[in-house]
Amino acid sequence: MSNLPFSVEEYEQRRGHLRDAMAERNIDLLYVTQPANLLYLTGYEAIWYPPRLPVGALIDRHSRSVAILDWDRHAGYVKSSVLGNDFVLFGYGESSETIRAYLASRHWLNRCLALEWSSPNPTAPVMTELAQHLAAAGVRIVSGDWIVDNLRLYKSPTEVACVRKAAAMADRAMQKLWGELRPGLTELAISTRLTQLLSEEGSELAATPTLVNSGPHAWRDVHSFPSQRVLQAGDVVRCEIERVGMIETVVKRERVQ
């Protein structure tokens, strides 16, 4: 899969560390649903995650098996762009039974399965219903929160190099923008130009819009979305770049015109 942001070996190392962490907690299976953790372990990345479906990855501690569990409309994407061994697809109203049947086919109904209860996706009732359905089939359900999150705190040399590359791109784009700021530009035009400069440096599209705010109080208006406000002489201009997920780079600069 050439579209993965890191090598397959990098993902295998991450999964190996995860299996060690699962062993310390005596967990057989971990159901990963937090988008950032999915990206970290499988390369799964989307602009929208169905809140009423338990999209995720099922990690087996006792083998290198990783099952991708997803909406059946995503079949083409996950089978071609996500690093997994099995692909379990379902529609609305059938996810819990489909997952139970998959566990039964792998003889995993007597295992200990940890769920990421605090994940922003899917909604809590979806995971509660899934947990109750699996528990009724004999699965022992426990909390799997923060296991992957804690692993992500420690960056590999490859990840560190990627962070530094992203920061350098942001620095160069900001320096170029610095020389172009002038009265008459709108905040929205500045944001658009900054996105273009990042692209020219080789960056991917930022996870959130490039944030720009201006005026005498711009220094205190943090995380403000750009508007059609026109820059005036003497304004303070604040620009912010964010790449959230596996890599986060925040660059801020102020300038008085």
C-alpha positions in Angstrom: 0.0 0.0 0.0 2.0 2.9 -1.3 -0.4 5.5 0.2 0.5 4.7 3.8 2.3 7.6 5.5 4.8 5.3 7.1 6.4 1.9 6.2 4.6 -1.4 7.0 7.5 -2.1 9.3 6.8 1.0 11.3 3.2 -0.1 11.8 4.3 -3.6 12.8 6.5 -2.1 15.5 3.7 0.0 16.9 1.4 -3.0 17.0 4.1 -5.1 18.7 4.4 -2.4 21.4 0.6 -2.5 21.7 0.5 -6.2 22.1 3.0 -6.0 24.9 0.9 -3.3 26.6 -2.2 -5.6 26.2 -0.3 -8.5 27.8 0.6 -6.4 30.8 -3.2 -5.8 31.3 -4.2 -9.4 30.5 -6.3 -8.2 27.5 -6.8 -10.6 24.6 -8.5 -8.2 22.1 -8.5 -4.4 21.8 -11.3 -2.7 19.8 -9.7 0.6 18.7 -12.2 3.3 17.6 -10.5 6.6 18.3 -9.7 8.1 14.9 -6.2 9.2 15.9 -5.4 5.7 17.2 -6.9 4.1 14.1 -4.6 6.2 12.0 -1.6 5.4 14.2 -2.1 1.6 13.9 -3.6 1.1 10.4 -3.3 4.2 8.3 -7.1 4.7 8.4 -7.9 8.3 7.8 -11.3 9.9 6.9 -12.9 13.3 6.9 -16.0 11.8 8.5 -16.6 8.9 10.8 -20.2 7.5 11.0 -21.3 8.3 14.6 -23.9 5.5 14.6 -21.5 2.7 13.5 -18.6 1.2 15.5 -15.9 1.9 12.9 -12.6 0.6 14.2 -9.8 -2.0 14.3 -9.7 -5.2 16.3 -6.3 -6.1 17.6 -5.5 -9.6 18.7 -2.7 -9.9 21.3 -1.9 -13.5 20.5 -1.2 -13.0 16.8 -0.4 -10.4 14.2 -4.1 -10.3 13.1 -5.8 -6.9 12.7 -9.4 -6.8 11.6 -10.8 -3.6 10.2 -14.5 -3.1 11.1 -16.2 -0.6 8.9 -19.3 0.5 7.1 -20.0 -1.6 4.0 -20.0 1.6 1.9 -16.3 2.0 2.7 -15.3 -1.4 1.3 -13.3 0.0 -1.6 -11.3 2.3 0.6 -10.4 0.1 3.5 -9.4 -2.9 1.3 -7.1 -0.8 -0.8 -5.8 1.8 1.6 -5.9 0.5 5.2 -3.4 -2.0 6.7 -5.4 -5.0 8.0 -5.7 -8.7 7.6 -9.5 -9.1 7.8 -12.3 -6.7 6.8 -15.6 -7.0 8.6 -18.2 -4.8 6.9 -21.7 -4.0 8.1 -24.6 -1.6 7.6 -26.8 0.3 10.0 -28.7 -1.9 12.5 -26.5 -5.0 12.0 -23.1 -4.1 13.3 -23.3 -5.8 16.7 -24.5 -9.1 15.3 -22.0 -9.0 12.5 -19.1 -8.4 15.0 -20.4 -11.2 17.3 -20.5 -13.6 14.4 -17.0 -12.6 13.4 -15.7 -13.2 16.9 -17.5 -16.6 16.9 -15.9 -17.5 13.6 -12.4 -16.8 15.2 -13.3 -18.7 18.4 -12.9 -15.5 20.4 -16.2 -15.3 22.3 -14.5 -16.5 25.5 -11.8 -13.8 25.3 -11.3 -10.6 27.2 -12.1 -7.6 24.9 -11.2 -4.0 25.8 -13.2 -1.1 24.3 -12.2 2.5 23.9 -15.1 3.9 25.9 -13.8 7.5 25.7 -13.4 7.7 22.0 -15.1 10.7 20.3 -16.6 8.2 17.7 -18.9 6.4 17.7 -21.5 7.7 20.1 -21.7 6.1 23.6 -25.0 4.3 23.0 -23.5 2.5 20.0 -20.6 1.1 22.1 -22.9 0.3 25.0 -25.2 -1.7 22.8 -22.2 -3.5 21.3 -20.8 -4.3 24.7 -24.1 -5.7 26.0 -24.5 -7.8 22.9 -21.0 -9.3 23.1 -21.2 -9.8 26.9 -24.4 -11.8 26.4 -22.5 -14.0 24.0 -19.8 -14.7 26.6 -17.2 -12.0 25.9 -15.6 -10.4 28.9 -15.7 -6.6 28.3 -13.2 -4.2 30.0 -12.0 -0.7 29.4 -9.3 -0.1 26.8 -9.0 3.6 27.2 -5.6 5.3 26.9 -3.6 2.2 26.0 -2.8 3.3 22.5 -2.8 7.0 23.5 0.0 6.3 26.0 2.1 4.5 23.3 1.7 7.5 20.9 3.4 9.7 23.4 6.7 8.1 22.6 7.9 8.9 19.0 10.1 6.7 16.9 13.0 8.2 15.0 10.9 8.1 11.9 8.1 10.0 13.5 10.5 12.6 15.0 11.9 13.2 11.5 8.4 13.7 10.2 7.6 16.2 12.9 10.7 18.2 12.1 10.0 18.1 8.4 6.4 19.4 9.1 7.7 22.1 11.4 10.3 23.2 8.7 7.5 23.4 6.1 5.4 25.6 8.4 8.4 27.8 9.2 9.2 28.5 5.6 5.6 29.2 4.7 5.2 31.6 7.6 8.4 33.4 6.6 7.1 33.9 3.1 3.7 35.1 4.3 5.5 37.6 6.6 6.8 39.4 3.6 3.5 39.5 1.8 1.3 41.0 4.6 0.0 44.5 3.8 -3.1 46.6 4.5 -6.0 45.8 2.2 -5.8 42.0 2.4 -8.6 40.2 4.1 -8.1 37.6 6.8 -9.7 35.0 4.5 -7.2 35.9 1.6 -4.3 35.5 4.1 -5.6 32.1 5.2 -6.0 31.0 1.6 -2.5 32.2 0.7 -1.0 30.4 3.7 -2.6 27.2 2.6 -1.1 27.7 -0.9 2.3 28.3 0.6 2.2 25.2 2.6 1.2 23.2 -0.4 4.1 24.6 -2.3 6.4 23.5 0.5 5.1 19.9 0.1 2.6 19.9 2.9 -0.7 18.0 2.9 -3.9 19.8 3.5 -4.1 20.9 7.2 -6.5 19.0 9.4 -8.2 22.4 10.3 -8.3 25.6 8.2 -5.3 27.9 8.7 -6.5 30.3 11.3 -6.1 34.1 10.9 -7.3 37.0 13.0 -6.3 40.6 13.0 -6.8 43.9 14.7 -5.7 45.6 17.9 -6.7 42.6 20.0 -5.6 39.8 17.8 -3.0 38.7 20.3 -5.8 37.6 22.7 -8.3 36.1 20.3 -6.9 32.6 20.1 -8.1 30.1 17.5 -10.2 32.6 15.5 -11.5 31.6 12.1 -10.6 34.0 9.3 -13.3 36.5 8.1 -13.6 39.1 5.4 -12.1 41.7 7.8 -9.7 44.0 5.9 -6.3 44.6 7.4 -5.6 48.1 8.5 -2.3 49.8 9.1 -1.1 49.2 12.6 -3.0 45.9 13.0 -1.6 42.9 14.8 -2.0 39.7 12.6 -2.1 36.3 14.2 -1.8 33.2 12.0 -2.0 29.6 13.2 -1.3 26.3 11.4 -2.4 23.0 12.9 -2.0 19.4 11.9 -3.8 17.2 14.3 -3.9 13.5 14.5 -0.6 11.7 14.6 1.4 14.9 14.0 0.6 18.3 15.4 2.5 21.4 14.5 1.3 24.8 15.7 3.1 27.9 14.5 2.1 31.4 15.6 3.5 34.8 14.5 2.5 38.3 15.2 3.3 41.4 13.2 2.3 45.0 13.6 1.8 46.7 10.2 
